[in-house]
Amino acid sequence: MKRALGIWLMVISIVALGWMMTVAQQPQPTCADYLTQFYSVATELCLSAPDNYVCNAGNPPLAEPAGPVSNSLGTLGAIIPLDALTSLHTSPFTSDGSNGGLVWVRSQANHFRAILLGDAWIRDVSPANTPRWSSIILTTQTPSDGCFAQAQSSFTFQARERFEPIRLIINGVILDVNGTITALTTPTETIFIVIEGVMRASAYESSQLVLAGQEIRIPYLYNDFSAPASPPPPPAPYTPNLLANFPISLLDRPAYLPQPGYAVTDARVNLRTGPSTRFDIIYEVPRGQIMTILGMNPAGDWYHVRLANGQTGWMSAEFLERNHGAISTIYDRTPLPPQRYGDLGNHARVVAMGGVVMRQAPDASFPAMMTVPVGAELELLARSPYSPWVKVAFQGVVGWVALLSLETQAIVEALPVDTAAPTLVVAGPTVIPYPTVIFGGAFPDPRCYPNC
């Protein structure tokens, strides 16, 4: 009996030891994993919140005036009118990246949308005869040692619509903005970084134009951000660590993160679909065009650039005047645009009143498979190589539907192109039925496919 018991105990010990070794060998979540999960939940909670509201997606922020309205922000996903608040203070992230301060701020009157991230504080100081939140005092704190994937605390705002100029006053500096700006502070400076577009910073009857990839550092008396200590100095390529790990996909309108500085065409230069003369020409860019640098190929002789009109492509570095810092993003083929966190990155809802017909391929000429009813949730799988259609999954069935029938927060141009989609056969040249801009780039430019 004792011998049998001893054998059983030995077996149990061996099994338990094996289980513990298996658990120990499994990769443990890192703080970057927790941050990604945090951002995914935040996206689901607040990305669709309405204009002129504040939406809390993190730890409860401190808000003024104190009372029932501000207290209600303590709930995840809570929204309250922006004009009901005079200040917001979000909290730093924990060392494991599992939670921190994150608030969406959307102003209808001032036509901007923003996120307040980490240990950051904004206060409305708008004069009585101007819209609320047109003039703001901002302070941010540098994160303490913690998660390696943590971003800088910041206030990042963008014009509500692309190419729509807006004006804000932050820490006494008049900002005329057409694009996306990140703002943060040190005890003696306010730093403005242009992520996309262009900004003019004005103070004391002096101004500076700041381009995408540049920063401008405005001096202040120690911890006094009521007014600058001097006129704006000249801009410079931005400091890379200030945008390191910035969650660009949280923005209402995601953008590419630029490299520090910019490039200028010194002749008429071909913009191509890839880093070689073997790739197709998108079009010829005139001399003197200023471009954002997104990355470069491993050899450093081709730059991936973004033009002022939003078009991206590749240019030979030989024909560019360069005014930039170190380029850290290196790849040999064009990357996809940034995609949303969580399910919003690959889901859509049917909004066509009669539902949408799912077909075997991306065009109405192909056979129907089923009708998906209005309100149904679809998983987005890919986009068409030649039409404004997307490949979807619904109740185990995979097929194609017209993008016009769907509502989605996903970035459609970030979906992979399904090059195996059946070819559309037409008499004569293939006709693209709608311009891609209407659909947010639902399908690639036919001039560059399949090398887009």
LINZI-V956533 format. One record per pair of residues at least 24 apart in sequence whose C-alpha atoms are under 10 Angstrom apart, sorted by the first residue. I is the first residue (numbers start at 1). J is the second residue. If there is no record, write none. Layout:
BEGIN
I_J, I_J
END
This chain:
BEGIN
29_96, 30_96, 30_97, 30_98, 30_147, 30_148, 30_149, 31_94, 31_95, 31_96, 31_97, 31_98, 31_146, 31_147, 31_148, 31_149, 31_150, 32_96, 32_97, 32_98, 32_147, 32_148, 32_149, 32_150, 32_245, 33_96, 33_97, 33_98, 33_149, 34_96, 34_97, 34_98, 34_99, 34_147, 34_149, 35_93, 35_94, 35_96, 35_97, 35_98, 35_99, 35_100, 35_147, 35_149, 35_150, 35_247, 36_97, 36_98, 36_149, 36_247, 36_341, 36_342, 37_97, 37_98, 37_99, 37_341, 37_342, 38_97, 38_98, 38_99, 38_100, 38_102, 38_341, 38_342, 39_98, 39_99, 39_102, 39_247, 39_249, 39_250, 39_340, 39_341, 39_342, 40_249, 40_250, 40_340, 40_341, 40_342, 40_343, 40_344, 40_345, 41_76, 41_77, 41_341, 41_342, 41_343, 42_76, 42_77, 42_102, 42_103, 42_104, 42_250, 42_341, 42_342, 43_77, 43_104, 43_249, 43_250, 43_251, 43_252, 43_340, 43_341, 43_342, 43_343, 43_344, 43_345, 43_409, 44_77, 44_340, 44_341, 44_342, 44_343, 44_344, 44_345, 44_409, 45_76, 45_77, 45_78, 45_79, 46_76, 46_77, 46_78, 46_79, 46_102, 46_103, 46_104, 46_105, 46_250, 46_252, 47_77, 47_104, 47_250, 47_251, 47_252, 47_340, 47_344, 47_409, 48_252, 48_409, 49_77, 49_78, 49_79, 49_104, 49_105, 49_106, 50_79, 50_80, 50_81, 50_105, 50_106, 50_107, 50_108, 51_81, 51_82, 51_104, 51_105, 51_106, 51_107, 51_108, 51_109, 51_111, 51_112, 51_113, 51_160, 52_79, 52_80, 52_81, 52_82, 52_83, 52_105, 52_106, 52_107, 52_108, 52_109, 52_110, 52_111, 52_112, 52_113, 53_78, 53_79, 53_80, 53_81, 53_82, 53_83, 53_84, 53_85, 53_104, 53_105, 53_106, 53_107, 53_108, 53_113, 54_78, 54_79, 54_80, 54_81, 54_82, 54_83, 54_84, 54_85, 54_88, 54_103, 54_104, 54_105, 54_106, 54_107, 54_113, 54_114, 54_115, 55_79, 55_80, 55_81, 55_82, 55_102, 55_103, 55_104, 55_105, 55_106, 55_115, 56_80, 56_90, 56_101, 56_102, 56_103, 56_104, 56_105, 56_115, 56_116, 57_99, 57_100, 57_101, 57_102, 57_103, 57_104, 58_90, 58_91, 58_93, 58_98, 58_99, 58_100, 58_101, 58_102, 58_103, 58_117, 58_118, 59_90, 59_91, 59_92, 59_93, 59_99, 59_100, 59_101, 59_102, 59_103, 59_118, 60_89, 60_90, 60_91, 60_100, 60_101, 60_102, 60_103, 61_87, 61_88, 61_89, 61_90, 61_91, 61_100, 61_101, 61_102, 61_103, 61_119, 61_120, 61_121, 62_87, 62_88, 62_89, 62_90, 62_91, 62_121, 63_87, 63_88, 63_89, 63_90, 63_121, 63_122, 63_123, 64_88, 64_89, 64_123, 73_103, 77_103, 79_103, 79_104, 79_105, 81_105, 81_106, 81_107, 82_106, 82_107, 82_108, 82_132, 82_133, 83_107, 83_109, 83_124, 83_131, 83_132, 83_133, 84_132, 85_123, 85_124, 85_132, 85_133, 86_122, 86_123, 86_124, 86_125, 86_126, 86_132, 86_133, 86_136, 87_121, 87_122, 87_123, 87_124, 87_125, 87_133, 87_136, 87_137, 87_138, 88_116, 88_120, 88_121, 88_122, 88_123, 88_124, 88_138, 89_116, 89_117, 89_118, 89_119, 89_120, 89_121, 89_122, 89_123, 89_138, 89_139, 89_140, 90_116, 90_117, 90_118, 90_119, 90_120, 90_121, 90_122, 90_140, 90_153, 91_116, 91_117, 91_118, 91_119, 91_120, 91_121, 91_141, 91_153, 92_117, 92_118, 92_119, 92_120, 92_140, 92_141, 92_142, 92_143, 92_144, 92_152, 92_153, 93_117, 93_118, 93_119, 93_143, 93_144, 93_146, 93_147, 93_150, 93_151, 93_153, 94_118, 94_143, 94_144, 94_145, 94_146, 94_147, 94_150, 95_143, 95_144, 95_145, 95_146, 95_147, 95_148, 95_150, 96_146, 96_147, 96_148, 96_149, 96_150, 97_146, 97_147, 97_148, 97_149, 97_150, 98_147, 101_153, 102_153, 102_250, 103_155, 104_155, 104_156, 104_157, 104_250, 104_251, 104_252, 105_155, 105_156, 105_157, 106_157, 106_158, 106_160, 106_252, 107_131, 107_132, 107_133, 107_134, 107_159, 107_160, 108_160, 109_133, 109_134, 110_134, 110_135, 110_159, 110_160, 110_166, 110_167, 110_168, 111_158, 111_159, 111_160, 111_161, 111_164, 111_165, 111_166, 111_167, 111_168, 112_157, 112_158, 112_159, 112_160, 112_161, 112_164, 112_165, 112_166, 112_167, 112_168, 112_177, 112_180, 113_156, 113_157, 113_158, 113_159, 113_160, 113_161, 113_180, 113_251, 113_252, 113_253, 114_155, 114_156, 114_157, 114_158, 114_159, 114_160, 114_180, 114_181, 114_182, 114_250, 114_251, 114_252, 115_154, 115_155, 115_156, 115_157, 115_158, 115_182, 115_250, 115_251, 115_252, 116_140, 116_153, 116_154, 116_155, 116_156, 116_157, 116_182, 116_183, 117_151, 117_152, 117_153, 117_154, 117_155, 117_156, 117_246, 117_247, 118_142, 118_143, 118_150, 118_151, 118_152, 118_153, 118_154, 118_155, 119_143, 119_152, 119_153, 119_154, 119_155, 120_152, 120_153, 120_154, 120_155, 120_184, 120_185, 121_153, 121_154, 121_155, 122_155, 122_170, 122_171, 123_170, 123_171, 124_170, 125_169, 125_170, 125_171, 125_172, 125_226, 126_168, 126_169, 133_168, 133_169, 133_170, 134_166, 134_167, 134_168, 134_169, 134_170, 135_167, 135_168, 135_169, 135_170, 135_171, 135_172, 135_173, 135_174, 136_168, 136_169, 136_170, 136_171, 136_172, 136_173, 136_225, 136_226, 137_169, 137_170, 137_171, 137_172, 137_224, 137_225, 137_226, 137_227, 138_170, 138_171, 138_183, 138_184, 138_185, 138_190, 138_225, 138_226, 139_171, 139_183, 139_184, 139_185, 139_186, 139_187, 139_189, 139_190, 139_223, 139_224, 139_225, 140_183, 140_184, 140_185, 140_186, 140_187, 140_190, 141_184, 141_185, 141_186, 141_187, 142_184, 142_185, 142_186, 142_242, 148_244, 148_245, 149_244, 149_245, 149_246, 150_244, 150_245, 150_246, 150_247, 151_241, 151_242, 151_243, 151_244, 151_245, 151_246, 151_247, 152_184, 152_241, 152_242, 152_243, 152_244, 152_245, 152_246, 153_182, 153_183, 153_184, 153_185, 153_242, 153_243, 153_246, 154_182, 154_183, 154_184, 154_185, 154_191, 154_242, 154_243, 154_246, 155_181, 155_182, 155_183, 155_184, 155_185, 155_192, 156_180, 156_181, 156_182, 156_183, 156_184, 156_192, 156_193, 156_194, 156_195, 156_248, 156_251, 157_181, 157_182, 157_183, 157_251, 157_252, 158_182, 158_194, 158_195, 158_196, 158_197, 158_251, 158_252, 158_253, 158_254, 159_197, 159_252, 159_253, 160_252, 160_253, 161_252, 161_253, 162_196, 162_197, 162_253, 162_309, 162_310, 163_197, 163_198, 163_308, 163_309, 163_310, 165_197, 165_198, 165_199, 166_199, 167_199, 167_200, 168_201, 169_201, 169_202, 170_201, 170_225, 170_226, 170_227, 171_218, 171_220, 171_224, 171_225, 171_226, 171_227, 171_228, 172_202, 172_203, 172_204, 172_225, 172_226, 172_227, 172_228, 173_200, 173_201, 173_202, 173_203, 173_204, 173_207, 173_218, 173_225, 173_226, 173_227, 173_228, 173_231, 173_232, 174_199, 174_200, 174_201, 174_202, 174_203, 174_204, 174_207, 175_199, 175_200, 175_201, 175_202, 175_203, 175_207, 175_208, 175_209, 176_200, 176_201, 176_202, 176_209, 177_201, 177_210, 179_211, 179_212, 179_253, 179_255, 180_212, 180_251, 180_253, 180_254, 180_255, 181_212, 181_215, 182_215, 182_242, 182_243, 182_246, 183_215, 183_216, 183_217, 183_242, 184_217, 184_242, 185_217, 185_218, 185_223, 185_225, 186_217, 186_219, 186_220, 186_222, 186_223, 187_219, 187_220, 187_221, 187_222, 187_223, 187_224, 187_225, 188_217, 188_218, 188_219, 188_220, 188_221, 188_222, 188_223, 188_224, 188_225, 188_228, 188_229, 189_216, 189_217, 189_218, 189_219, 189_220, 189_221, 189_222, 189_223, 189_224, 189_225, 189_228, 189_229, 190_216, 190_217, 190_218, 190_219, 190_220, 190_225, 190_228, 191_215, 191_216, 191_217, 191_218, 191_219, 191_238, 191_242, 192_216, 192_217, 192_218, 192_235, 192_238, 193_217, 193_235, 193_236, 193_237, 193_238, 193_239, 193_242, 193_243, 193_260, 194_237, 194_238, 194_257, 194_258, 194_260, 195_238, 195_243, 195_248, 195_255, 195_256, 195_257, 195_258, 195_259, 195_260, 195_292, 196_255, 196_256, 196_257, 196_258, 196_292, 196_306, 196_308, 196_310, 197_291, 197_292, 197_307, 197_308, 197_309, 197_310, 198_308, 200_232, 201_231, 201_232, 201_233, 201_235, 202_231, 202_232, 203_227, 203_228, 203_229, 203_230, 203_231, 203_232, 204_228, 204_229, 204_230, 204_231, 204_232, 205_231, 205_232, 206_230, 206_231, 206_232, 206_233, 207_231, 207_232, 207_233, 207_234, 208_232, 208_233, 208_234, 208_235, 209_234, 209_235, 210_234, 210_235, 210_236, 210_237, 211_235, 211_236, 211_237, 211_261, 211_262, 211_290, 211_291, 211_292, 212_237, 212_238, 212_257, 212_258, 212_259, 212_260, 212_261, 212_262, 212_290, 212_291, 212_292, 212_293, 212_306, 212_308, 213_237, 213_238, 213_239, 213_240, 213_257, 213_258, 213_259, 213_260, 213_261, 213_262, 213_263, 213_291, 213_292, 213_293, 213_294, 213_324, 213_325, 214_238, 214_239, 214_258, 214_259, 214_260, 214_261, 214_262, 214_292, 214_323, 214_324, 214_325, 215_239, 215_260, 215_261, 235_261, 236_260, 236_261, 236_323, 236_324, 236_325, 237_261, 237_262, 237_323, 237_324, 237_325, 237_326, 238_324, 238_325, 239_325, 239_326, 240_325, 240_326, 240_327, 240_328, 247_338, 247_340, 247_341, 248_338, 248_339, 248_340, 249_337, 249_338, 249_339, 249_340, 249_341, 249_345, 249_411, 250_339, 250_340, 250_341, 251_340, 252_340, 252_409, 253_409, 253_411, 254_337, 254_338, 254_339, 254_340, 254_411, 255_310, 255_337, 255_338, 255_339, 256_292, 256_293, 256_294, 256_306, 256_336, 256_337, 256_338, 257_292, 257_293, 257_294, 257_295, 257_329, 257_338, 258_292, 258_293, 258_294, 258_295, 258_305, 258_306, 258_327, 258_329, 259_292, 259_293, 259_294, 259_295, 259_296, 259_305, 259_324, 259_325, 259_326, 259_327, 259_328, 259_329, 260_292, 260_293, 260_294, 260_323, 260_324, 260_325, 260_326, 260_327, 260_328, 261_291, 261_292, 261_293, 261_322, 261_323, 261_324, 261_325, 261_326, 261_327, 262_290, 262_291, 262_292, 262_293, 262_294, 262_305, 262_306, 262_320, 262_321, 262_322, 262_323, 262_324, 262_325, 263_288, 263_289, 263_290, 263_291, 263_292, 263_293, 263_303, 263_305, 263_306, 263_317, 263_319, 263_320, 263_321, 263_322, 263_323, 263_324, 264_288, 264_289, 264_290, 264_291, 264_292, 264_319, 264_320, 264_321, 264_322, 264_323, 265_289, 265_290, 265_291, 265_315, 265_316, 265_317, 265_318, 265_319, 265_320, 265_321, 265_322, 266_290, 266_318, 266_319, 266_320, 266_321, 266_322, 267_319, 267_320, 267_321, 268_319, 268_320, 269_315, 269_316, 269_318, 269_319, 269_320, 270_313, 270_314, 270_315, 270_316, 270_319, 271_304, 271_305, 271_306, 271_307, 271_311, 271_312, 271_313, 271_314, 271_315, 271_316, 272_304, 272_312, 272_313, 272_314, 272_315, 272_316, 272_448, 272_451, 272_452, 273_304, 273_312, 273_313, 273_314, 273_315, 273_333, 273_334, 273_445, 273_447, 273_448, 273_449, 273_450, 273_451, 273_452, 274_302, 274_303, 274_304, 274_313, 274_314, 274_315, 274_332, 274_333, 274_334, 274_448, 274_451, 274_452, 275_299, 275_300, 275_301, 275_302, 275_303, 275_304, 275_313, 275_314, 275_315, 275_316, 275_331, 275_332, 275_333, 275_334, 276_301, 276_302, 276_314, 276_315, 276_316, 276_332, 277_314, 277_315, 277_316, 279_314, 279_448, 279_450, 279_451, 279_452, 280_447, 280_448, 280_449, 280_450, 280_451, 280_452, 281_313, 281_314, 281_315, 281_447, 281_448, 282_311, 282_312, 282_313, 282_314, 282_445, 282_446, 282_447, 282_448, 282_452, 283_313, 283_447, 285_315, 287_319, 287_320, 288_320, 288_321, 289_320, 290_320, 290_321, 290_322, 291_320, 291_322, 292_324, 293_322, 293_324, 293_327, 293_329, 294_327, 294_328, 294_329, 294_330, 295_327, 295_328, 295_329, 295_330, 295_331, 295_332, 295_334, 295_335, 296_327, 296_328, 296_329, 296_330, 296_331, 296_332, 296_333, 296_334, 297_329, 297_330, 297_331, 297_332, 297_333, 297_334, 298_329, 298_330, 298_331, 298_332, 299_330, 299_331, 299_332, 300_327, 300_330, 300_331, 302_332, 303_327, 303_330, 303_331, 304_329, 304_330, 304_331, 304_332, 304_333, 304_334, 304_335, 312_452, 313_452, 333_451, 333_452, 334_451, 334_452, 335_414, 335_452, 336_413, 336_414, 336_415, 336_416, 336_452, 337_411, 337_412, 337_413, 337_414, 337_415, 338_411, 338_413, 338_414, 338_415, 339_409, 339_410, 339_411, 339_412, 339_413, 339_414, 339_415, 340_409, 340_410, 340_411, 340_414, 341_410, 342_410, 343_379, 343_380, 343_409, 343_410, 344_379, 344_380, 344_408, 344_409, 344_410, 344_411, 345_379, 345_380, 345_408, 345_409, 345_410, 345_411, 345_412, 345_414, 345_415, 346_378, 346_379, 346_380, 346_381, 346_382, 346_392, 346_408, 346_409, 346_410, 346_411, 346_412, 346_414, 346_415, 347_377, 347_378, 347_379, 347_380, 347_381, 347_392, 347_393, 347_406, 347_407, 347_408, 347_409, 347_410, 348_375, 348_376, 348_377, 348_378, 348_379, 348_380, 348_392, 348_403, 348_405, 348_406, 348_407, 348_408, 348_409, 348_410, 349_373, 349_374, 349_375, 349_376, 349_377, 349_378, 349_379, 349_405, 349_406, 349_407, 349_408, 349_409, 350_374, 350_375, 350_376, 350_377, 350_378, 350_401, 350_403, 350_404, 350_405, 350_406, 350_407, 350_408, 351_375, 351_376, 351_377, 351_404, 351_405, 351_406, 351_407, 351_408, 352_404, 352_405, 352_406, 352_407, 353_405, 354_405, 355_405, 355_406, 356_400, 356_401, 356_402, 356_403, 356_404, 356_405, 356_406, 357_399, 357_400, 357_401, 357_402, 357_405, 358_391, 358_392, 358_393, 358_394, 358_397, 358_398, 358_399, 358_400, 358_401, 358_402, 359_391, 359_398, 359_399, 359_400, 359_401, 359_402, 360_391, 360_398, 360_399, 360_400, 360_401, 360_421, 360_422, 361_389, 361_390, 361_391, 361_399, 361_400, 361_401, 361_420, 361_421, 361_422, 361_423, 361_424, 362_386, 362_387, 362_388, 362_389, 362_390, 362_391, 362_399, 362_400, 362_401, 362_402, 362_403, 362_421, 362_422, 362_423, 362_424, 363_387, 363_388, 363_389, 363_400, 363_401, 363_402, 363_422, 363_423, 363_424, 364_389, 364_400, 364_401, 364_402, 365_424, 365_425, 366_400, 366_422, 366_424, 368_399, 368_400, 368_401, 369_397, 369_398, 369_399, 369_400, 370_397, 370_399, 371_401, 372_401, 374_405, 374_406, 375_406, 375_407, 376_406, 377_406, 377_407, 377_408, 378_406, 378_408, 380_408, 380_410, 380_412, 380_415, 381_415, 381_416, 381_417, 381_418, 382_412, 382_413, 382_414, 382_415, 382_416, 382_417, 382_418, 382_419, 382_421, 382_442, 382_443, 383_412, 383_413, 383_414, 383_415, 383_416, 383_417, 383_418, 383_419, 383_421, 383_441, 383_442, 383_443, 383_444, 384_415, 384_416, 384_417, 384_418, 384_419, 384_420, 384_421, 384_422, 384_442, 384_443, 384_444, 385_416, 385_417, 385_418, 385_419, 385_420, 385_421, 385_422, 385_423, 385_442, 385_443, 385_444, 385_445, 385_446, 385_449, 385_450, 385_452, 386_417, 386_418, 386_419, 386_421, 386_423, 386_424, 386_430, 386_431, 386_432, 386_433, 386_442, 386_443, 386_444, 386_445, 386_446, 386_449, 387_424, 387_431, 387_432, 387_433, 387_434, 387_435, 387_436, 387_442, 387_443, 387_444, 387_446, 388_412, 388_432, 388_433, 388_434, 388_435, 388_436, 388_438, 388_439, 388_440, 388_441, 388_442, 388_443, 388_444, 389_439, 389_442, 389_443, 390_415, 390_417, 390_418, 390_442, 390_443, 391_415, 391_416, 391_417, 391_418, 391_421, 403_439, 403_442, 404_438, 404_439, 411_440, 411_441, 411_442, 412_439, 412_440, 412_441, 412_442, 412_443, 413_439, 413_440, 413_441, 413_442, 413_443, 413_444, 414_441, 414_442, 415_442, 415_443, 416_443, 417_442, 417_443, 417_444, 417_449, 417_450, 417_452, 419_449, 419_450
END
